[in-house]
Amino acid sequence: ELVNWWSNVWVYDFIVYNFSQLFAMYGLVQFYLAAEPELVNWNPIPKFLCVKLVVFFTFWQGVMLSILRDIRFYHGMAGYSGEEVEAQLQNWLVCLEMMIASAAHHYAFPVSEYSSYVSLPDSSTGEGVATQAGNPKKGTLHNLKSSVLPDDVITDVHQMGQALSRRKADNGTGATAPTSGDGLSQPNVAIDLQTASV
């Protein structure tokens, strides 16, 4: 006997989950459209697609496997229930797909973006100041601390706020919005706030 879909709480969970995911996607697209000039050097589209496609594809794959189980396309075997077969199938497929995703991540998140110098705006002049994103000479513990603490996120948010404020002010006076040279030439990774003016 087939499942009565509308009596299953999973269907309502599925609807709410999809609505929340679509709303989150809408917010990300709106953010990208508002901050596109500041984000262009980060090459955000491949990064966005790599992360979101993994999330959405694995979710929809799980949905399809559940539907196939419910319509009896496959069932329990070798002492395993249908739910256990579904879970193992999902795990096996995800392992295969992550090999493809890892190659895509290698393209979307190249190490060159994080191993070179980044340009921070000087708080007094607004001009870019070169600061090294990571310093191998400072040792593993220092670099580990830099990767765990949110200093780089705080600096990025501060920079983005300044850049958006400048663009808004420039648009108000009829000047063109900056597309580069506003201190955001590369992603800012692991910046030590003691060396940067924030």
C-alpha positions as CSV (number, residue, x, y, z in Angstrom):
1,E,0.0,0.0,0.0
2,L,1.4,3.4,-1.0
3,V,2.0,6.2,1.4
4,N,-0.7,8.8,1.8
5,W,1.5,11.8,1.1
6,W,-0.6,14.5,2.7
7,S,-0.8,12.6,6.0
8,N,3.0,12.5,6.2
9,V,4.7,15.3,8.2
10,W,7.7,14.9,5.9
11,V,5.8,16.5,3.0
12,Y,5.2,19.7,5.1
13,D,8.8,19.7,6.3
14,F,9.9,19.4,2.6
15,I,7.7,22.4,1.6
16,V,9.0,24.6,4.5
17,Y,12.6,23.6,3.8
18,N,12.3,24.4,0.1
19,F,10.6,27.8,0.8
20,S,13.4,28.7,3.3
21,Q,16.1,27.7,0.8
22,L,14.5,29.7,-2.0
23,F,14.2,32.7,0.3
24,A,17.9,32.4,1.3
25,M,18.8,32.2,-2.4
26,Y,16.8,35.3,-3.2
27,G,18.6,37.1,-0.4
28,L,22.0,36.1,-1.7
29,V,21.1,37.2,-5.2
30,Q,19.9,40.5,-4.0
31,F,23.1,41.0,-2.0
32,Y,25.2,40.1,-5.0
33,L,23.3,42.6,-7.2
34,A,23.7,45.4,-4.6
35,A,27.5,44.7,-4.1
36,E,28.5,43.4,-7.5
37,P,31.3,46.1,-8.1
38,E,32.9,45.3,-4.8
39,L,32.6,41.5,-5.3
40,V,33.8,41.3,-8.9
41,N,37.5,40.5,-7.9
42,W,36.4,37.6,-5.7
43,N,35.0,35.7,-8.7
44,P,31.8,34.9,-6.6
45,I,29.6,33.1,-9.2
46,P,31.7,29.8,-9.3
47,K,32.0,29.8,-5.5
48,F,28.3,30.4,-5.1
49,L,27.4,27.6,-7.6
50,C,29.9,25.1,-6.0
51,V,28.4,25.5,-2.6
52,K,24.7,25.8,-3.5
53,L,24.7,23.1,-6.1
54,V,26.1,20.6,-3.6
55,V,23.5,21.5,-1.0
56,F,20.6,21.5,-3.5
57,F,21.6,18.5,-5.5
58,T,22.2,16.2,-2.4
59,F,18.8,17.4,-1.0
60,W,16.9,16.7,-4.1
61,Q,18.7,13.4,-4.6
62,G,17.6,12.4,-1.1
63,V,14.0,13.4,-2.0
64,M,14.0,11.3,-5.2
65,L,15.4,8.3,-3.3
66,S,12.7,8.6,-0.7
67,I,10.0,8.8,-3.4
68,L,11.5,5.8,-5.2
69,R,11.4,3.9,-1.9
70,D,7.8,4.9,-1.2
71,I,6.6,3.8,-4.7
72,R,8.4,0.5,-4.1
73,F,11.0,1.0,-6.8
74,Y,13.4,-0.6,-4.4
75,H,12.9,-2.2,-1.0
76,G,14.8,-3.9,1.8
77,M,17.4,-6.5,0.8
78,A,20.0,-8.7,2.5
79,G,18.5,-8.0,5.9
80,Y,18.4,-4.2,5.5
81,S,15.2,-2.2,5.6
82,G,14.1,0.1,2.8
83,E,15.2,3.1,4.9
84,E,18.6,1.6,5.4
85,V,19.1,0.8,1.7
86,E,18.0,4.4,0.9
87,A,20.5,5.9,3.4
88,Q,23.4,3.7,2.1
89,L,22.5,4.6,-1.5
90,Q,22.5,8.3,-0.7
91,N,25.9,8.0,1.1
92,W,27.4,6.1,-1.8
93,L,26.2,8.6,-4.4
94,V,27.4,11.5,-2.3
95,C,30.9,10.0,-2.1
96,L,31.0,9.7,-5.9
97,E,29.6,13.2,-6.4
98,M,32.1,14.8,-4.0
99,M,34.9,13.8,-6.3
100,I,33.3,15.9,-8.9
101,A,32.6,18.7,-6.4
102,S,36.2,18.7,-5.2
103,A,37.4,19.3,-8.8
104,A,34.9,22.2,-9.1
105,H,36.1,23.6,-5.8
106,H,39.7,23.5,-7.0
107,Y,38.6,25.8,-9.9
108,A,36.3,28.0,-7.8
109,F,38.6,28.5,-4.8
110,P,42.1,28.6,-6.3
111,V,44.9,28.8,-3.8
112,S,46.4,31.8,-5.7
113,E,43.6,34.0,-4.3
114,Y,44.7,33.3,-0.7
115,S,48.4,33.1,-1.0
116,S,49.2,36.6,-2.4
117,Y,48.9,40.1,-1.0
118,V,45.6,41.8,-0.4
119,S,44.9,45.5,-0.4
120,L,43.4,47.0,2.7
121,P,42.1,50.6,2.6
122,D,43.9,53.0,4.9
123,S,41.3,54.4,7.4
124,S,42.5,58.0,7.0
125,T,43.1,58.2,3.2
126,G,41.0,55.4,1.8
127,E,43.9,54.3,-0.4
128,G,44.9,50.7,-0.6
129,V,47.6,49.4,1.6
130,A,49.2,46.1,0.7
131,T,49.0,43.6,3.6
132,Q,50.0,39.9,3.4
133,A,47.1,37.5,3.7
134,G,49.1,34.8,5.4
135,N,52.6,34.8,6.8
136,P,54.4,31.4,6.8
137,K,57.3,32.9,8.7
138,K,55.1,33.6,11.7
139,G,54.6,29.8,12.4
140,T,51.8,27.3,12.4
141,L,50.2,28.4,15.7
142,H,49.9,32.0,14.6
143,N,48.4,31.0,11.3
144,L,46.1,28.5,13.0
145,K,44.9,31.3,15.3
146,S,44.4,33.6,12.3
147,S,42.2,30.9,10.6
148,V,40.0,30.4,13.7
149,L,39.5,33.9,14.9
150,P,37.0,36.1,13.0
151,D,39.4,39.0,12.5
152,D,39.3,38.5,8.7
153,V,35.5,38.5,8.7
154,I,35.4,41.7,10.8
155,T,37.8,43.4,8.4
156,D,35.9,42.3,5.4
157,V,32.6,43.6,6.7
158,H,34.3,46.9,7.6
159,Q,35.8,47.2,4.2
160,M,32.5,46.3,2.4
161,G,30.6,48.9,4.5
162,Q,33.2,51.6,3.6
163,A,33.1,50.7,-0.1
164,L,29.3,50.6,-0.2
165,S,29.1,54.0,1.6
166,R,31.6,55.5,-0.8
167,R,29.6,54.1,-3.8
168,K,26.3,55.5,-2.3
169,A,27.9,58.9,-1.8
170,D,29.4,58.9,-5.3
171,N,26.0,57.9,-6.8
172,G,24.4,60.8,-4.9
173,T,26.8,63.3,-6.5
174,G,26.5,61.9,-10.0
175,A,29.9,60.3,-10.0
176,T,30.3,56.7,-11.3
177,A,30.5,53.9,-8.7
178,P,33.9,52.5,-8.2
179,T,34.5,49.1,-9.9
180,S,38.0,48.6,-8.6
181,G,40.7,50.3,-6.6
182,D,38.6,50.7,-3.5
183,G,40.7,48.4,-1.4
184,L,39.1,45.2,-2.4
185,S,41.4,43.7,-5.0
186,Q,41.4,40.2,-3.6
187,P,39.7,38.2,-0.8
188,N,41.0,39.2,2.6
189,V,42.0,36.1,4.4
190,A,43.5,35.7,7.9
191,I,44.3,39.4,8.4
192,D,45.8,40.2,11.8
193,L,43.8,43.2,13.1
194,Q,46.9,44.4,15.0
195,T,48.6,45.1,11.6
196,A,45.6,46.6,9.9
197,S,43.8,49.9,10.5
198,V,40.1,49.2,10.9
